Amino acid sequence: MNPLTWLEVPWRSSHRAVRWLSVVAFVFCCVGAAAVGVFAKAPDHWMGAIAFYGFGLFYLWAFFLSTSLLLAIDTRQLRVPGIQRKIVLSLLLYAVLLTGLPVSVMAILGLPVWNTVILLSLCSVCSLLFVLLPRFVAIVTGIVPSLLASLWHRFNLPGMLDPRFAHWTVFVVLLALAAVILRWRQLLLAGPNQSMGWSSPMVIQFRNGSWGQWNSIGDNRMLRQRPDWLRPTLDLDDAGPENPRNALRVALGGWYLPQTWRSYIKQWLIAFSIVALPILGSILLTRMGRADALSHADSQVGDAVKGAIFGALGSLSVIAGPMISLLTMVWISKRWQRSNAELPLLALLPGLGDPARTKRSLLRVGLGMPLVLHALLVLLVIVVMLFWRGHVQLLSFMLLAQFGAATITAAIVLNLFGGRALKTPAISLTLFAVFALTVLSLVLPAVAQGNHPASWALSLLPPLVLAWLLLVAAMYWLGQRGWRDLMQSPHAFLAH
């Protein structure tokens, strides 16, 4: 059998948007790893390169190679012979290539190999486990780094440079691999007739192209999968001619819809509970251990809580900023880019006033809520910055990330309103850029100023600031273009 056909399996089992977005993300991480490996001068600079590559490997296995399961489910239902074996061989071949090539380069350069093999294997297996487990598990994924940091600190586990790292981690890899095999077989036997709710795995959602195809986000069929306690309660009492802005919020739909105060409080409490989990988990981990060590636990609670808050704040920064930009774009593009008569009909809403007033109301509604959410994130970072002044430089990069995400949101909305909507490749590249820069803004300052600062990370901070400034400048130009076109348009609800 030709091994080249094995390499084609994931390409034929995934949607085009997923395919190319995954390739771009992986190439970006490879370029970042190569840049760290070439330009960083510290003796342990290879750790930064492996961290970059490991992140790209995690993304590739989670959102691209995992779609082979969908092909396996379909071919099993169709009773197509030989395909199951080809799918397994394809995944094994990708595992060997994606792990073996960077390890070979490190072996040639005389760098540690065995620990790298274990770490990259851990990234690959855990990413598959991430998409095969039920979706509600993904909610707590963002708090895992802070919990692991507390666990590592509490029990003095070996780091990556420690020779004992491979001996400890290999058991975790084998345990995760066994869970992947068991879960894969369970989903394969269950077939395509699975519920699409929160108990279903994330990989099943990829069947409809829900990753990489923006229009599927917020679809009514997907919204009905939410449990009752996650569904918002709408408040339509003030939506009428006497309050045209609320009427516009109803017309835009999605998360623009006005809700009751009880619904807002419920959603904020859910978000607060998710953020509070790493803090409680870190405190519990601090209290665990040997009996003779518990007397020192109280002094470690403060450090554990501080680390957990930083981890939760960092995870919130990475997820919330880009997601606000994405969801805002999705809901507005559903009105401004669909080929139907819905958009011009919005001009018939009573109480909007003249075209100039309508444009002002539309801008206040379309930009108001997402910018308020960005402002709340900025305020949260500033409060933490004032409380822990010794970490101002670390938190300033989180602050910069939130300002950058807010600029992207404003530029996307203004271009949609002005009839200059960006094409899907440009949107994908922009959103990936803000996500990647946000991750780097969280990781690089922490590595450069941690307990064991790395000089290679410190040397990358000025280029990181420059990258943010260039991205903000590009978004400012795009936003100005959209503003000009909107102001020159005869009416806000003209189909472009």
GIKA-V423640 format. One record per backbone hydrogen bond with DSSP energy under -0.5 kcal/mol. CO is the residue of the C=O (numbers start at 1). NH is the residue of the N-H. E is the energy in kcal/mol with one decimal. If there is no record, write none. Layout:
((CO | NH | E) (CO | NH | E))
This chain:
((2 | 5 | -1.3) (2 | 6 | -0.7) (3 | 7 | -1.4) (4 | 8 | -0.8) (6 | 9 | -1.1) (8 | 12 | -1.6) (9 | 12 | -0.6) (9 | 13 | -0.9) (10 | 14 | -0.7) (15 | 19 | -2.5) (16 | 20 | -2.4) (17 | 21 | -2.1) (18 | 22 | -2.2) (19 | 23 | -1.9) (20 | 24 | -2.5) (21 | 25 | -2.2) (22 | 26 | -2.5) (23 | 27 | -2.8) (24 | 28 | -2.4) (25 | 29 | -2.0) (26 | 30 | -2.3) (27 | 31 | -2.6) (28 | 32 | -2.4) (29 | 33 | -2.5) (30 | 34 | -2.5) (31 | 35 | -2.5) (32 | 36 | -2.3) (33 | 37 | -2.4) (34 | 38 | -1.9) (35 | 39 | -2.7) (36 | 40 | -1.6) (42 | 45 | -1.5) (44 | 47 | -1.6) (44 | 48 | -0.6) (45 | 48 | -0.6) (45 | 49 | -1.5) (46 | 50 | -2.4) (47 | 51 | -2.1) (48 | 52 | -2.2) (49 | 53 | -2.4) (50 | 54 | -2.9) (51 | 55 | -1.8) (52 | 56 | -1.9) (53 | 57 | -2.4) (54 | 58 | -2.3) (55 | 59 | -2.2) (56 | 60 | -2.4) (57 | 61 | -2.4) (58 | 62 | -2.2) (59 | 63 | -2.5) (60 | 64 | -1.4) (60 | 65 | -2.4) (61 | 66 | -0.9) (64 | 67 | -1.2) (65 | 68 | -1.5) (66 | 69 | -1.9) (67 | 70 | -0.7) (67 | 71 | -1.2) (68 | 72 | -2.2) (69 | 73 | -2.5) (70 | 74 | -2.1) (71 | 75 | -2.6) (72 | 76 | -1.7) (73 | 77 | -1.8) (74 | 78 | -2.0) (75 | 79 | -0.5) (75 | 80 | -2.3) (76 | 79 | -0.6) (79 | 81 | -0.6) (80 | 83 | -0.7) (82 | 86 | -1.4) (83 | 87 | -2.4) (84 | 88 | -2.0) (85 | 89 | -2.4) (86 | 90 | -2.1) (87 | 91 | -2.2) (88 | 92 | -2.2) (89 | 93 | -2.4) (90 | 94 | -2.5) (91 | 95 | -2.2) (92 | 96 | -2.2) (93 | 97 | -2.6) (94 | 98 | -3.0) (95 | 99 | -1.4) (96 | 100 | -2.9) (97 | 101 | -2.2) (99 | 103 | -1.4) (100 | 104 | -2.4) (101 | 105 | -1.8) (102 | 106 | -2.1) (103 | 107 | -2.3) (104 | 108 | -2.1) (105 | 109 | -1.8) (106 | 111 | -2.9) (107 | 110 | -0.8) (113 | 117 | -2.4) (114 | 118 | -2.1) (115 | 119 | -2.3) (116 | 120 | -2.7) (117 | 121 | -2.2) (118 | 122 | -2.2) (119 | 123 | -2.1) (120 | 124 | -2.1) (121 | 125 | -2.6) (122 | 126 | -2.4) (123 | 127 | -1.6) (124 | 128 | -1.7) (125 | 129 | -2.4) (126 | 130 | -2.0) (127 | 131 | -1.4) (128 | 132 | -1.3) (129 | 133 | -1.7) (131 | 203 | -2.2) (133 | 202 | -0.9) (134 | 137 | -1.5) (134 | 138 | -0.5) (135 | 138 | -1.2) (135 | 139 | -0.5) (136 | 139 | -0.7) (136 | 140 | -0.5) (137 | 140 | -0.9) (138 | 141 | -1.1) (140 | 143 | -0.9) (141 | 144 | -1.5) (143 | 147 | -1.9) (144 | 148 | -2.8) (145 | 149 | -2.3) (146 | 150 | -2.0) (147 | 151 | -2.4) (148 | 152 | -2.9) (149 | 153 | -2.3) (150 | 154 | -2.7) (151 | 155 | -2.2) (152 | 156 | -0.6) (152 | 157 | -1.4) (159 | 162 | -1.1) (162 | 165 | -2.0) (163 | 166 | -0.5) (163 | 167 | -0.5) (164 | 168 | -1.8) (165 | 169 | -2.7) (166 | 170 | -2.1) (168 | 171 | -0.5) (168 | 172 | -0.8) (169 | 173 | -2.4) (170 | 174 | -2.3) (171 | 175 | -2.3) (172 | 176 | -2.6) (173 | 177 | -2.6) (174 | 178 | -2.2) (175 | 179 | -1.9) (176 | 180 | -2.2) (177 | 181 | -2.5) (178 | 182 | -2.3) (179 | 183 | -2.5) (180 | 184 | -2.8) (181 | 185 | -2.2) (182 | 186 | -1.9) (183 | 187 | -2.4) (184 | 188 | -2.2) (185 | 189 | -2.2) (186 | 190 | -1.6) (187 | 191 | -1.3) (192 | 194 | -2.1) (197 | 200 | -1.3) (198 | 135 | -0.5) (198 | 136 | -1.6) (200 | 135 | -1.9) (201 | 204 | -0.8) (201 | 205 | -0.5) (202 | 205 | -1.1) (202 | 206 | -0.6) (203 | 206 | -1.0) (204 | 207 | -1.3) (205 | 208 | -0.9) (205 | 210 | -1.2) (206 | 209 | -1.7) (209 | 213 | -0.7) (210 | 212 | -0.6) (212 | 214 | -0.5) (213 | 216 | -1.2) (214 | 217 | -1.8) (216 | 219 | -1.5) (219 | 222 | -0.5) (219 | 223 | -2.5) (220 | 224 | -1.9) (222 | 225 | -1.0) (223 | 226 | -1.4) (225 | 198 | -0.5) (227 | 230 | -1.7) (227 | 231 | -0.6) (228 | 231 | -1.1) (232 | 234 | -0.6) (233 | 260 | -2.2) (236 | 239 | -0.8) (238 | 240 | -1.0) (240 | 243 | -1.7) (243 | 240 | -0.7) (243 | 246 | -0.5) (243 | 247 | -1.5) (244 | 248 | -2.3) (245 | 249 | -2.1) (246 | 250 | -2.1) (247 | 251 | -2.1) (248 | 252 | -2.5) (249 | 253 | -1.8) (253 | 256 | -1.9) (254 | 257 | -1.3) (258 | 235 | -2.4) (260 | 264 | -2.2) (261 | 265 | -2.7) (262 | 266 | -2.1) (263 | 267 | -2.1) (264 | 268 | -2.4) (265 | 269 | -2.3) (266 | 270 | -1.9) (267 | 271 | -2.2) (268 | 272 | -2.7) (269 | 273 | -2.3) (270 | 274 | -1.9) (271 | 275 | -2.0) (272 | 276 | -2.3) (273 | 277 | -1.1) (274 | 278 | -0.6) (275 | 279 | -0.6) (276 | 280 | -2.2) (277 | 281 | -2.9) (278 | 282 | -2.4) (279 | 283 | -2.0) (280 | 284 | -2.4) (281 | 285 | -2.4) (282 | 286 | -2.2) (283 | 287 | -1.7) (284 | 288 | -0.8) (290 | 293 | -1.0) (290 | 294 | -0.7) (291 | 294 | -0.7) (293 | 296 | -1.3) (294 | 297 | -1.2) (294 | 298 | -0.5) (296 | 300 | -0.8) (297 | 300 | -0.9) (297 | 301 | -1.0) (298 | 301 | -0.6) (298 | 302 | -0.6) (300 | 304 | -2.6) (301 | 305 | -3.1) (302 | 306 | -2.5) (303 | 307 | -2.6) (304 | 308 | -2.5) (305 | 309 | -2.6) (306 | 310 | -2.4) (307 | 311 | -2.4) (308 | 312 | -3.0) (309 | 313 | -3.0) (310 | 314 | -2.6) (311 | 315 | -2.6) (312 | 316 | -2.5) (313 | 317 | -2.2) (314 | 318 | -2.4) (315 | 319 | -2.1) (316 | 320 | -2.8) (317 | 321 | -1.0) (319 | 323 | -1.6) (320 | 324 | -2.4) (321 | 325 | -1.6) (322 | 326 | -2.5) (323 | 327 | -2.9) (324 | 328 | -2.0) (325 | 329 | -2.0) (326 | 330 | -2.4) (327 | 331 | -2.3) (328 | 332 | -2.0) (329 | 333 | -2.4) (330 | 334 | -1.3) (332 | 335 | -1.2) (332 | 336 | -2.3) (333 | 337 | -1.9) (338 | 340 | -1.6) (341 | 345 | -1.2) (342 | 346 | -0.8) (343 | 346 | -1.4) (344 | 347 | -1.3) (345 | 348 | -1.7) (346 | 349 | -1.7) (349 | 352 | -0.9) (354 | 358 | -2.4) (355 | 359 | -2.3) (356 | 360 | -1.9) (357 | 361 | -2.6) (358 | 362 | -2.6) (359 | 363 | -2.5) (360 | 364 | -2.3) (361 | 365 | -2.1) (362 | 366 | -3.3) (363 | 367 | -2.4) (364 | 368 | -1.0) (365 | 369 | -0.9) (367 | 371 | -2.0) (368 | 372 | -2.1) (369 | 373 | -2.1) (370 | 374 | -2.3) (371 | 375 | -2.5) (372 | 376 | -2.2) (373 | 377 | -1.8) (374 | 378 | -2.3) (375 | 379 | -2.8) (376 | 380 | -2.3) (377 | 381 | -2.2) (378 | 382 | -2.4) (379 | 383 | -2.5) (380 | 384 | -2.1) (381 | 385 | -2.3) (382 | 386 | -2.4) (383 | 387 | -1.7) (384 | 388 | -2.5) (387 | 389 | -0.6) (388 | 391 | -1.5) (389 | 392 | -1.1) (391 | 395 | -2.5) (392 | 396 | -2.2) (393 | 397 | -0.9) (394 | 397 | -0.6) (394 | 398 | -0.8) (395 | 399 | -2.2) (396 | 400 | -2.3) (397 | 401 | -2.0) (398 | 402 | -1.8) (399 | 403 | -2.0) (400 | 404 | -2.3) (401 | 405 | -2.3) (402 | 406 | -2.2) (403 | 407 | -2.0) (404 | 408 | -1.9) (405 | 409 | -2.2) (406 | 410 | -2.3) (407 | 411 | -2.3) (408 | 412 | -2.5) (409 | 413 | -2.3) (410 | 414 | -2.4) (411 | 415 | -2.0) (412 | 416 | -1.9) (413 | 417 | -2.5) (414 | 418 | -2.0) (415 | 420 | -2.8) (416 | 419 | -1.0) (423 | 427 | -2.6) (424 | 428 | -2.9) (425 | 429 | -2.5) (426 | 430 | -2.4) (427 | 431 | -2.8) (428 | 432 | -2.3) (429 | 433 | -2.2) (430 | 434 | -2.4) (431 | 435 | -2.1) (432 | 436 | -2.9) (433 | 437 | -2.7) (434 | 438 | -1.9) (435 | 439 | -2.3) (436 | 440 | -2.5) (437 | 441 | -2.3) (438 | 442 | -1.1) (439 | 442 | -0.6) (439 | 443 | -2.6) (440 | 444 | -2.1) (440 | 445 | -0.5) (442 | 446 | -0.7) (443 | 447 | -2.5) (444 | 448 | -2.7) (445 | 449 | -1.7) (447 | 450 | -0.5) (447 | 454 | -1.3) (450 | 453 | -0.6) (454 | 458 | -1.6) (455 | 459 | -1.9) (456 | 460 | -0.5) (457 | 460 | -0.8) (458 | 461 | -1.0) (460 | 464 | -1.5) (461 | 465 | -2.2) (462 | 466 | -2.3) (463 | 467 | -2.3) (464 | 468 | -2.1) (465 | 469 | -2.3) (466 | 470 | -2.4) (467 | 471 | -2.3) (468 | 472 | -2.7) (469 | 473 | -2.3) (470 | 474 | -2.2) (471 | 475 | -2.2) (472 | 476 | -2.3) (473 | 477 | -2.0) (474 | 478 | -2.1) (475 | 479 | -2.9) (476 | 480 | -2.2) (477 | 481 | -1.8) (478 | 482 | -2.3) (479 | 483 | -2.5) (480 | 484 | -2.2) (481 | 485 | -2.0) (482 | 486 | -2.3) (483 | 487 | -2.4) (484 | 488 | -1.6) (485 | 489 | -0.8) (486 | 489 | -0.6) (491 | 494 | -1.0))
